[in-house]
Amino acid sequence: MALALVGFLGFVNLYALRVNLSVALVCMVNQTYGVQASIKLQVNGSAFNTGISWMDANMCSKTNKDNTVQPTDQSKVGDFNWTKEMQGVVLGAFFWGYLLTQIPGGWMAQRYGGKRVFGYFMLMAAVATILSPGGARLSPYLFIVLRIINGMGQGVVFPSMHTIWSKWAPPLERSKLIGFTYAGAQIGNVVTLPVSALLCDYGFDGGWASVFYVFGLLGMIWFVLWMIVVSDSPAEHPRISIKERTYIEKCLGAGTSGREKNCRTPWLQFARSLPVWAIIVAHTCANWGTYTLLTNIPTYMKEILKFDMTSNGLFSAIPFIFFWVFINIAGVVADFLRLRGWQTKNVRKLMLFIGTIFPAVLLVCTGFITCRTPVMAVAALSLAVGFSGFQYSGVMINHVDIAPEHAGVLFGISNTAATLSGILAPYVVGHITTNSTQSEWQTIFYIAAGIYIIGAVFFCIFAEGERQSWATLNATTQELVILSKVSSIELPKHMPTEND
C-alpha cells in the first residue's frame, strides 16, 4: 500500500540524515590528531613507547625504500583537529536530542496524529542537517547543538509510525508491513554510506559539507510527498475504498477510527508490566550492538581493515544490504509461523533470539580477523548486522502486540531507554579505541556481544504477545467504534483479530 511505500522512503530519509556523519566525520577530521603513535615508524625499530604494538602499527602497511612505513590510506587530511573523545561526543550528540522527544513524540502522535508529528519533525531534522557545515566551521559546540536538534527531529519518528501502523496493519500482515517500512532505514544506510564517501572525495564545498547539503535537501522533498499521500487512519483517508477500510477496521477491532486519541495513557500499568520491561530491556540491549555498528563501521574499516575513503563507503554499505534483506525475511517468516498456529509471544522470542545471539557470536569472531583477510572481515560483519534484522519481527513490533492503542507512547518509552545506548556506545568506542588497535576493537565487540546476550535472556523469559488487560479502550469508546463501522460489506469468512 501507499503508506508502506512512503513510510519506507521516510525511513530511508531518516537514516540518511542520521548516518551521513559516520562517513563525513572520517573526512572532516584529521585522523592523526591526538593518536599516540609517531608519524613515522621504523620497520626495524621499536614501537614500545608509542602505545601501539609493532604488529598493529605495521600490519597491512607498505614499506618505502628507506624502511619507513607508508600508510595504506592516502586520503586527504580533514579540516578539524578533534580528538577521539571529541569525535565520540559529536557522534553521540544526536542521541541526546533523540532521547528527549521519544515519549513526547508518542504522546503527540496519539493525541494529534502520527502524520503531522512525523512530517514536521523530520522537516526540522532536514533543516538542521543543511545548517550543519556552517555550524561545524564556526564551532564544534554549535555543530553538536545542530546534531542534538537533528536528533530531536528524528526522535518522534518510530513512535509516530507505530501509532500509524496500529491503525492500519491487520494482525496477520503486521510483521511484513512494519518490517518492510522499517527496512527503509537499512536502505538509507546502503545508499548514504557510499554516496557520502563519494561526496567526501568529489563533492562541492570541501567535499564533506556537500554530504549534509544533499541529504538535507532530499529530506525536504520527502516531507512534501509524505504530507500529500499519508493519512492517520483508514477513517481519515480520502481515497481508500469502503471494502478495504472495513476489512482493516474489523481486523483490528476498536482503535482504528481515531476516537482513541482521548483515551487515558496507563502510565502506572506500564511500570508494573513485566512484558513492558521485557521490551525495554531487550530494546536497550539490542540497540547497543546496533548503534555500535551503525556509528562506527566506517571508522573500524579505516583503522583496522585499512580501506581508503571510497572503498570504505562501499564496503560499509554491504552489512546494511544484509540487514535490509534479513528484516524482510524475518517479517515473512514471523507471519508464516503465526499463520501456522504459533503463539505470538513465541514468534517474537524466536525472532529476538536469532537477532541477538547470532550477531553476538559473529561480532566476537570479527574481532579476530585482521586486515590481511578483509573480505572475511566484511563477510562476518555483514552477517552480524544482517541477523540483527530479526529484531524487527521480535522486540521492535511487540509494542503493537501487547498495547496497540498505546503503541506510540510505549515505543517512545522503550526507545528512550534504548537511546542511552546510542549516547554511550560511541563514547565508549572513542574512549577505548584511542590507539586504533585491533585488540581495542576486540574489547568493543566483546562488550556488544555480552549486552546482546543479556537482552535476549530477559526477553525470552518475560515477553508476551497478546493484548494486555490494561491495554484496552473503555467500554463506551469501544461501543462507539463498533457502531461506527460499516457492516454491509461482505468480508472473508474467517476474520483474524487482535486475539487470534
N, C-alpha and C positions, 0 to 999 in steps of 0.2 A: 504494500500500500504506500501511498504518498508520504504518510507520516514516517514510516520506517526509512524511506529513502532520504528525505530531507533531514531527519534526525541523524542518519548515518553521516551525511555531509556535515552536519553540525559537530559531530564528534571528530571528524577529520579536521575541521577547523579548530576545535577545542585543543587537540593535541599539537597541531601545528603552532599555535600561539604559545603552547606550554614548553615544547621540547626544542624549539629553534635555538634557545640559549645554550643547550647542551653542546651543539656544534659551534655556534657563534663564539662561545666563550673560548674554545680552543684556539681560534684565530684572532680573538680580541686581545688575549693576554700573552705577554712574554713568558712562555712556559719555563724558561730557565731561571726566572727571578725567584729568589728565595730557596732554590733547591740546594741541598747541602753538598752536591757533587762539584768537583772542579770542572772548569770549562773544557780543559784538555787533559785527557788521561793517557799515560804511557802504557802501551800494551805490555811491556816487560817490567813495568814498575809496580808500585803498590798503591792500593786504594784504601788502606786500612783507616786513614784519618778522614775519609770523605763521608762516612755514614752509609756508604753503599758497598756491597760486596763486589770483588773484582768480576765475578761472573755476571751479576746484574748489570754492571756498568758497561761490559764489553760484548755481551751476547748479542748476536744479530747486528753488530756494527761492522762497518767496513774499515780497513786499515790503510792509512796513507803510506807513502814511501818512507817517511821519516818515523814510522812506527807509532804515529798518533792515531787516535780513534776519530773516525769520521762518522758523525751521526747519520742514521738512516733517514731521518726526516729533515728535509731541506726546506721546509715551509718557512714563510716569512715571519719575522718576529712581530708579535702583536703590539698594539698601541698602549696597553695598560700594564703597569708593574704591580699586579695584585698577587699577594701571597696565596699559597694553597688554602690557608684558613679563610682568607677573604673570599676566594672563589667558592668555598663551601657555603659561606654566608650568602653570597649572591645567588647560588643555586637554590638554597633553602628559603630565600626571602619570599618567593612565590607562594610557598605553602603557609606562611603566616597569614597572608591575605585569604588564601583558600580556606584556612581554618575558621576565619571569622564569619563567613557567610553560609556555612553548611546548614546549621539549624534554622537561622532566619530564612534562608532560601527555601527550605522545605515548608516552613510555615507560610511564607508568602505565596508559594506555588499552590498550596492547598486553599489559601484564602482568596487569592486574586487570579489564579490560573497559571499553569506552567508555561504557556506560550509566551506571555509578556515578560515574565521573570527571566526565562531562558534567553529570550531575544535581546532585551535591553541590557542585561548584564554582560552578555557576550559582546555587544557593541562597545561597552565600556572597556573590556579587555582589549579589543582591537585598537581602540584609540590609544590606550596606554602603550601598546606594542609599537605603534608608529612613532610615539614620542620618545621611546627608549634610547635610540642612538644619541639624541641631543642630551638626554639626561646623563648618560654614561660619560660624555665628554665634559660635562660641567662638574660632575662629582659622582664618585661611586655610590654615595649615600642617596643621591637623587635617583640614580638608577635602581637602587634597592627599593626605594619608595614606589617607583613605577612598577616594579615586579610584584610588590605587595598589592597594588591596585589591580594588576592583571590577575593575580590570584583571587582577589575578592570577586572580580567579574566572573571567574570560572567556578567559584565555589558553589554557586547555586545550580549548576548545570545538571549534575546527576540527581539531586533531589527533585528538581523540576521535571526531568524526564521520567523519573519513577512515578511522579504524580500523574503525568500524562498517560503513561502506559497502564497505570492502574485502572484507567477508564476506557482503554482501547484494546488491550490484549486479552483474548479469550484464554482460559487456563491452559488448555492443551496445545496452544500455539505460543505460549508466553516465552519459553526458553529460546525458541527460534527468533521471534520478533525482537525481543530485548537483546539477545545475543548479537543479532545482525546489526542493530543500531549501535550498540556499544563497541562493536568491532571496528567501527569507523575510526575509533581512537588509534587503533594499530595501523590502519592505512594512513592516518595522519603522520604516524612515526615513519612509515615506509617512504612516504613522499617527502616529508620535511627533512629527514636526515641527509639524503644525498643532494637534494636541491639546495639545502643550506650550505653544504660543503662546496658545491659549485659556485654559489653566490659569494662565498667567502673568498674563493680564488679569482673569480671573474666578474663579480658584481660591481655596482657603482658605489660611490661614496666610501671608498676604502674596502669594499667587499662585504665585511661583516655587517655594516649598517643596512645594506640592502636586504639582508635576511629579515630584519624587523619591518622594513617598509613593505616588502612584497606580501608577507603573510598577514600583516595588519590590514592591508587593502582588501585582500581576499576575504578576511573576516567581515568587513563591512558589506561586501557584496552578498555574502551568505545571509546576513541579517535581513536584507530586503526580501530574499527568497523565503526565508522562514516566516516572516510576518504575513506574507501573501498566502502561503499554502496551508499552514497548520491551524488547527482548532483544538481547544482544550478537551473536548469530549465529543462523542458522536452526536449528542443532542444539539451541539452548537455548530456543527459542520454544515455549511450551506450547500454542499454538493453531494453529500452521502445519500445513497438510496435508502428507502424505508426498510427494505428487507435486510440490508447489511446492518443498519442501525439497530433494528430489533434483535437480530441474531447476537450482536455484541452485548447489548444490554441484558438479554435473557441469560447469556452465558455467565456474565459477571454478577448478576443479581443487583442488589442495591449498591448505589455509589457510583453510577455512571452518568447521572443526569446533571451533576453539578450542584445538587442540593446539599451535599455533604460538606460544602465549603464552610458552613456554620457549625459543624459538629465539634464537640469538645475534644481536645487532644489529651489522651490519658497519660500524662507525664508520670504519675506515680506508678501506674501499671507497667510502664516501660522499665522503670528502675527495679521493679520486683520480678521481672520476667527473665528466667534463665535462657529461653530461646533468643531473647533480645541480646543478652550478654554474650551468647554464643556468636551471634552475628558481629557484635562489636569487637570481641577478641580476635576472631578469625579474620575479619576485615583489616584490623590493625596489623596483625602479623603478616598477612598476605601482602599488604601494601609496602611493608619494609623491603621485602625482596623485589617487588615491582619497581619501587622508586629508586632503590639502589642501582638497578639495571637501567631504568629509564634515564636517569640523570647522568650516569657515569660510564655507559658503554663507549661513547666516543673517546673519553679520557683513557679508559682501560686499553682500547685498541691503539691509541697513540703511544702510551707509556710502556705497555708490556708487549703488544704484538708489533709495534713499530711501523704502523701504517702511516702513509702520508695523508694529507688532508682529503684529497678526492677519494682515495681508496677507503679512508676512514668512514666517510659519509655513506658510501655504497655498502660496505660490509656492516656498518652499524644498522642499516635498514633491514638486513636479512633476518635477524631474530624477530622483528615485528611482522614480517610476512608470515612466519610460522605462527606467531601469536594470533594473527587475523584468521588464518586457516583453522587453527585449533579451537578458537572461540566458536566458529560456525559449526565445526564437527561436534563439539560438546553440546551445543544447543539442539542439534538434530538427535544426538544420542539420548540426551535427557528427556526430550519429549517422546521419543520412541519407548523408552523404559516406562514412562508414565502411562502410555497407551497400553503397554503390556501388563499393567496392573501393579507396578512398583509403587510403594508409598512415596509421596513427595519428599518426605524427610530423608528417606534412604537414598533417593536420587541425588538430593543436594549434598549429602555427606560423601557419597562416592565421588561426585564431581570435585568437591573441595579437596578430598584426599589426593586424587590424581593431580590436581592443580597446585599442590604444595609439596608433597613428598617427592614426586619425580623431579621437580626443579631443584629441591634441596640436594638430592644426590648428584645431579648434573652440575650444580654450581661448585660443589666440593671437587668434582673431577676436573672442572675447568681450571681451578686454581693451580693444578699441577702440570698443565700444558704450557709449554714455552713458545716463544716466538719462532722457534725452529720449525714448528708444525702449526702455522697459523690457521690452515684450513680445518684442522681438527678442533682448534680452539673455537673458531666461529661456529662449527657444527654443534659442539657441546653447548655453547652459549645459546644458539638458536633453539635447540631442543628445550633447554631450561626455560627460556622465555615462552616458547610455544606451549608447553604443557601448562604454564601459568594461565593460559586461556580457559582452562576448565573451571577456574574460579568463578567465571562469569555465570555459569549454569549451576554454581554451588551457592556460595555466600552472597554474591553480588545481586541476585534477584530474590533471595529468601525473604527480604522485607515485604515484597508484594504477596508472597505466600501467606505469611502469618498476620499481616495487617494491611490489606490493600488500601483502605481509606486513609491510612496514616503512613503510607509507604514513603512519601516525600520527606516528611518530618523524621521518620525513623532512619531513612538513609542519611539524612543530614546529621543525625546523632552519631551513627556508626562511622561516617566519613570524617566527622570532626576528630574522633579519636584516631582514625586511620591516617589522617593528615599529619599527625605528630610524627609518623614515620617519615613523611616527606620532608619535614623540617629537620629531623635528627639524622636521617641516613646520609644526606650529602655532607653534613658537618662531620659525622663520624668518618666518612671516607676521606675527607680533606685532612682531618686530624691524624689518621693512621697512615695515610699514604704520602707522608711528607717527603720521602726519598724516592717514591715512584718505583718500588721494587716488587718483584713477584711475591716474595714472602709477605709483604704488607697486603697485597691483594688477596692472598690466600686467607688471611685473617678476616678480611671483609666478607668473603664468600662463606667462611665458617659461621660468622655471626648471622648472616642472612639465612643459612640452612637451619640453624638452631631455632631461630624465630619462626620460620615456616612450620617446623615440626610442632612447636608449642600451639600454634593456632589450629593446626589440623586435629590434634588430640582433643582440644577443648570443644571444637565444633562438633566432632563426631560423637562426643558424649552428650552434649546438651541441646543440640539443634532440633528444631521441629519443622514440619512442613505444612501444617494445617492452620487455618484461621484461628487465632486465639480468642478466648471467650471475651476478653476486654476490647477486642478489635472489631466491634460491630456498631452500626449506627443505632440510635434509639428507635423504638418500635414505631413511633409516629412518622419518623423520616422514612423508614423502610416502607410503610404502607403507602405514603405519598409517592415514593419512587415506583412501586409496583403498579399503583393505579394509573400512573402517568404513561405506562408502556403501551405500545400498540400491540394488540393481541390478534389482529385479523390476518397476519401474515403466516403462511404455512412454514413451519420450521422443521429441521431434522427430528426424527422420532426420538433419538437419544440426544439430549442436550447436555453437554458437560457443564458442570457448575463449579463454583469455588471449592466445594467439599468433596467432589468426585475423586 
